[in-house]
Amino acid sequence: MLYGASFYVGLIWLILFIPISLIFSIWFYKRREIQPIKARQPGLVLFIDFIIILFGIILGFQRIFSDKFSCMLNIWTANVGEILLLNCYCWRCWVLYFRFHLAQARINGQDDSFFVKRAEWITFPFLMRTLGSLGVLALFPCGLYLAHNLRSVASSEGDACDKGWAVYVQLSYALLFSGVFLAFSWKLRGVSDMFGIRNELKWTAIVGGVFAISWGIFSTQPEINAEFPVSTLCLFVIIAVAFSFSIVYPLYVSLKPSPSLLNADVHNLRGLLNVSAGQISFKRYLALEFSVENILFYLECEVFARECGRLNVQQKRDKEQAIYMKYIVEDAAYQVNLPASILKPLHESIGSRLRRIHRSGSTLSLDQGAAGLGLGGQGEPYSSEEAGGGSRDSRRSSKKHNNRDKNKSSSVIDPDALEACGTEAIDVNSVSTQRSVTVFQEAQDNIFRLMETDSFPRYQQTSEYAALQQKVVQEENQNTVFKDLNLA
């Protein structure tokens, strides 16, 4: 027995969609207490996606049994599914929009705000009454069409089902609700959206609207659908996109949580460096002190220690050589100040290795710092000047170090150091939570102690540190409000 394209489209859809949607839904449920999933009302999201999955399964079976699928069932499932789904999405939009503004009003102490006075408008009973009434009214045209065309509908099956003007009613609903989602997304543009909910609503509306129009066009072209179920394929795309934005995207983001000031202990250096805002603030202060190379070295060594377990032998050597040439060798671009007892083992291991590579005639990459390589006795440090030149960064650094003591009292930030500190924080925890002991461990510990006992106490006396502390307190106050609204 030969099956048409409609059968295979429905079968492939069911084979792929059912297990994937169930796996991601269960995973979503298990991570429901983690942001940004928690802020999305996971219970409501899972209810909506249950409807999406059910609607997708019905569409799949409709394609498999296309010749025998009742026209009456086709029209009712399409209308009920669409109205129920769109109303639930509208419910989500309204609750998210209301909660964000309610949180802002409470944080600002605006007790007379519209959102504070109407807080019951996001309660379950109110939403059920409102959306239930809208749902019944929205289904009225469907019932009216079936009442006027009962005989023709009752006797039709499969793709021969003529939905008439009911198709345009469904299309108008889809476009109307897409407009509502876009409106809510636009209304949320001025609200701090740390969980990407605004983009979810916007792109669901845009993609859903485009494919809803495509579905409406192909639904009125039976000769095209007779060859291939294009209209149903458009619905499959809408279902897949809606499921991806509501379930898959939040799951992906939850696996890479963004750094927060919340619960941060910025009273000690290690806690400060684990917070992106604190790390950037301290880097800028060290740039003012002409010692930004200390934090750059520490962070680069920390990243290396955490990624070391995933590197092969050659990759580890390349990384060691790169750090050595950037921070350890004399007149390096960002040379750190280390005691001879720590420098000697590094010169004997990495320095000797580089020297052998150079003598063998091999060429080092710029990342390995070939321009700064010196020639001489084993275990001795050499400058790029002695090696016959040097890189632009090395010469610039040399000039900077020669003038450091003279400019130490200046309040002008060294432009080279400011460029090095940048505006991005390095989240070492995103690399790995497991770290290995590297050849730079003793040097890294020494530099950390130097910052902890020398630079950090002076940083704590600055207005920038006071502003950071105030920011922590503000975020803790906001979190109290967010917890009340299930947004944290």
Disulfide bonds with the S-S distance in Angstrom:
Cys71-Cys161 1.83
